[in-house]
Structure formats: structure tokens, C-alpha cells
């Protein structure tokens, strides 16, 4: 390849990087707040919403290799936790390697990468007192669990990680506390979250301004601004213990970040509030957010029914952390994707506990008609039970493939129901058929 063609390729990549992620609403359900849409990243990777994020550890799924993940055609995105990348020597990746390069994701990877500080699998929220007094340059910090123990992460440290890692989307910092915390602590958490959002907006504004300045910007500053050119900001909002405060917080975030953010993240739910309050809060906050931005809910979804209920409230992207938890527990999801069309005698089952001795001699695959690798290759319930009893890691690998594939097909079915106008009926049928208690 000649020098000219290399320069053209570099210019093409830079032009692509300057295209911020975009979200477009495609269909809105007439009876609920559910909707479908298309999210497009600066790399021209597209994902139909609603969809679920696959949980990762240091950028990779816990039990899946990348080639196995790519074979799950409906998998749309990865959730990357920044706190996994802090160790006793500081933060990494370092030395110019992006997150995709570090973990081996292809430049043309079909996965959208969303980065946040919190690990939804561990609820590593700000539980520890900030005994380390931050310097004026660091500002307020969050305490999170990392390989180095309790680590205090400031906005500047987190944004430095984002600039190195180059995810497609990044959450602004949020101070999440349990809903039964004192009123004063909850108010402080909401104010800190808004302050951090303001700092994030300022950083992305500066990056956009530097881009237009072009050659007049110093080399160091130019490189620093370039690092945010392709990243989409997701504005974090923390839910409080009252609907009125939630509405006011959502209005403040919408006003502050509507021109800079591509989406909003509703954080702080799933932390000891009631189910009825959780969905009331989601509905109230989503009503105050611009329809042109996607909505993401973190850490508050623990069952397939709760996914439907969150989507009914207007959520577009959710964590699927419970899929990993089921896999680690030796369980397989077998709930029917379309209860109305089901003829499966086992359709009322939600999960199979393959540790149970009832599967010792069971020669059936995990779910009849499933086309995932595990079922297609004929791995039986009895065999996976045997692997679990022998503490073989292959058991979790096979279960993760099946569970992830099943969950992603579930989202595809949900999108189809919203597009056809049958989402409300689907929600009622799913709840009745699976007998899941709210």
C-alpha cells in the first residue's frame, strides 16, 4: 500500500470518528411507551432497539470466547465496567491501545461497546466512606471495588480511561445509593450526579470545539480532543425515593445534556425499592426525557418479565446481568419466546436447574427447537448435569452460549411484537403463561 493510500485511509478513519453515534425512533406502540429504534455508532455499527447488553469481565464475556459470541447473531452490545481496569499500578489500557485492541475485538466488530464505572453484577456502588480527601484537581470521587481493593475514582480519572479505551458509548458518573439511605445522602447523590454530568458535557463540548479549530489547536490538546470525537455520551440520572425528585432530576439532566448526549441512563434502581415504585419511577422519568434519545436502565432488571415491564415504560437498552447469574448457578433458560404460539409442553418452565438429580439420565437437549450451538450439537441435559457435578468449566460455557442466544432471540421477538402492534397482548400473555409474580 502506498503512502497516498495510507493517508486516504487515515483521513477516512478520522472522518468516520467525527460522526457521533445517532439514535432514531422507528415504531412507537400506541398503548404503551414501548418503541423500536435504530442506534448507529461512529463505526457505522447498527443495532435495533430494544436490546440487551452482554456482561463482561475486563472487556470480554465471562464464559464466551469472541468467536462464540460473534456466532450469536442477535447479540448487539457489550457492557464494559471501567472499575475492572484499575489495579495496584493504576489504570490501564495504557500506551495508546484502545479497548477493542486490548481484548481482541475486530475494528469491524458488530458489537456496540458501552462503558460505565459500575459493575451491574456486583452492585459495586459507592458504599465506602471517602476517607481519601480528594485534591482540588481531582474533585469529588467515587469508591469502587477493584483488583487493588477499594479505589477512589474521580471524574478526571474516569474520562482518562474513556479517552484511552475508546468505547462507542460512555456513561457519565453517577452516585448510586440504597433507597433506604437518609434523605440528605440521597440529595447529595443526585447533586453529585448532576455535577459530574455537567463536567462530562463540558469535556464533550471542548472536544467538539477543538475539532472545529483544526490546525490551530496544539498537538497535545488535539490528540486529547480526538479521543472523544467518536464516543457518544450517555447522561446518567439517579433515581431517588420520591417521584417528584425523580421528575425534577430528569428535567435537569434533559436540559443540561440534550445537545450533547445520545441517550440517558436511569441509574440507582434495583437498590431496595419496591417493584411498583421502580416502574412508576421509570415511567415518570422517561416522560421528561427527549424522545430522540435512547433510554438505558442499569442493574434493575432481574427476570425476563421485568425486561418487558421496563420496555413498557420506555426503556430501549437494558443490562442482562441475570443471564450470567443463571449461567453461574448452573441453570438454563427455557421459557417460551411467544406464549400465544407455543405448543411446547414445557413452556411454563422458566429455567432448568441442571444441578438437580432429575436430569442425571435426561437425554433431551436444553430446549426443543433451539438453534443455539449447545442445542444444535446435541449436548444433553444429562451431560451438562454431569459436567456441573464434575466442576467442569465446559458446563458454564455451554450454558452461557444457550442462555445468551435465548435472551437475544427474546429481544428480537419483543421488537417484532412492538412493530406489529401486539406488545401489550404479548406482555399479558407472557405474564399469564410463565406465572411470574410481580
FENTATA-V230605 format. One record per backbone hydrogen bond with DSSP energy under -1.0 kcal/mol. CO is the residue of the C=O (numbers start at 1). NH is the residue of the N-H. If there is no record, write none. Layout:
BEGIN
co=CO nh=NH
co=CO nh=NH
END
This chain:
BEGIN
co=2 nh=6
co=3 nh=7
co=4 nh=8
co=5 nh=9
co=6 nh=10
co=7 nh=11
co=8 nh=12
co=9 nh=13
co=10 nh=14
co=11 nh=15
co=12 nh=16
co=13 nh=17
co=14 nh=18
co=16 nh=19
co=22 nh=40
co=24 nh=38
co=27 nh=36
co=34 nh=29
co=36 nh=26
co=36 nh=27
co=37 nh=49
co=38 nh=24
co=39 nh=47
co=40 nh=22
co=41 nh=44
co=45 nh=41
co=47 nh=39
co=49 nh=37
co=51 nh=318
co=53 nh=320
co=54 nh=79
co=57 nh=60
co=60 nh=57
co=65 nh=69
co=66 nh=70
co=69 nh=72
co=71 nh=73
co=72 nh=75
co=76 nh=112
co=77 nh=54
co=78 nh=114
co=80 nh=116
co=81 nh=84
co=82 nh=85
co=83 nh=86
co=85 nh=92
co=86 nh=147
co=87 nh=90
co=90 nh=87
co=98 nh=102
co=99 nh=103
co=100 nh=104
co=100 nh=105
co=106 nh=109
co=112 nh=78
co=113 nh=168
co=113 nh=169
co=114 nh=80
co=115 nh=171
co=116 nh=82
co=119 nh=122
co=119 nh=123
co=123 nh=125
co=125 nh=127
co=129 nh=131
co=135 nh=139
co=142 nh=153
co=144 nh=151
co=146 nh=149
co=149 nh=146
co=151 nh=144
co=153 nh=142
co=154 nh=158
co=155 nh=159
co=156 nh=160
co=157 nh=161
co=158 nh=162
co=159 nh=163
co=160 nh=164
co=161 nh=165
co=162 nh=166
co=165 nh=99
co=168 nh=232
co=169 nh=115
co=170 nh=234
co=178 nh=181
co=182 nh=186
co=183 nh=187
co=184 nh=188
co=185 nh=189
co=186 nh=190
co=187 nh=191
co=188 nh=192
co=189 nh=193
co=190 nh=194
co=191 nh=195
co=192 nh=196
co=193 nh=197
co=194 nh=198
co=195 nh=199
co=196 nh=200
co=197 nh=201
co=198 nh=202
co=199 nh=203
co=200 nh=204
co=201 nh=205
co=202 nh=206
co=203 nh=207
co=204 nh=208
co=205 nh=209
co=206 nh=210
co=207 nh=211
co=208 nh=212
co=209 nh=213
co=210 nh=214
co=213 nh=216
co=214 nh=217
co=218 nh=222
co=219 nh=223
co=220 nh=224
co=221 nh=225
co=222 nh=226
co=223 nh=227
co=225 nh=228
co=226 nh=229
co=232 nh=170
co=233 nh=262
co=233 nh=263
co=234 nh=172
co=235 nh=265
co=237 nh=267
co=242 nh=246
co=243 nh=247
co=244 nh=248
co=245 nh=249
co=246 nh=250
co=247 nh=251
co=248 nh=252
co=249 nh=253
co=250 nh=254
co=251 nh=255
co=252 nh=256
co=253 nh=257
co=254 nh=258
co=257 nh=261
co=262 nh=294
co=263 nh=235
co=264 nh=296
co=265 nh=237
co=266 nh=298
co=267 nh=239
co=271 nh=179
co=274 nh=278
co=275 nh=279
co=276 nh=280
co=277 nh=281
co=278 nh=282
co=279 nh=283
co=280 nh=284
co=281 nh=285
co=282 nh=286
co=283 nh=287
co=290 nh=293
co=294 nh=264
co=295 nh=316
co=295 nh=317
co=296 nh=266
co=297 nh=319
co=303 nh=307
co=304 nh=308
co=305 nh=309
co=306 nh=310
co=307 nh=311
co=308 nh=312
co=309 nh=313
co=310 nh=315
co=311 nh=314
co=312 nh=33
co=316 nh=51
co=317 nh=297
co=318 nh=53
co=320 nh=323
co=321 nh=325
co=322 nh=326
co=323 nh=327
co=324 nh=328
co=325 nh=329
co=326 nh=331
co=327 nh=330
co=330 nh=354
co=332 nh=352
co=344 nh=347
co=346 nh=349
co=350 nh=334
co=350 nh=335
co=352 nh=332
co=352 nh=354
co=353 nh=356
co=356 nh=359
co=357 nh=360
co=362 nh=382
co=364 nh=381
co=367 nh=370
co=372 nh=376
co=373 nh=377
co=374 nh=379
co=375 nh=378
co=380 nh=384
co=381 nh=385
co=382 nh=386
co=383 nh=387
co=384 nh=388
co=385 nh=389
co=386 nh=390
co=387 nh=392
co=388 nh=391
co=392 nh=395
co=393 nh=397
co=394 nh=398
co=395 nh=399
co=396 nh=400
co=397 nh=401
co=398 nh=402
co=399 nh=403
co=400 nh=404
co=401 nh=405
co=402 nh=406
co=403 nh=407
co=404 nh=408
co=405 nh=409
co=406 nh=410
co=407 nh=411
co=408 nh=412
co=409 nh=413
co=410 nh=414
co=411 nh=415
co=412 nh=416
co=413 nh=417
co=414 nh=418
co=415 nh=419
co=416 nh=420
co=417 nh=422
co=422 nh=426
co=423 nh=427
co=424 nh=428
co=425 nh=429
co=426 nh=430
co=427 nh=431
co=428 nh=432
co=429 nh=433
co=430 nh=434
END
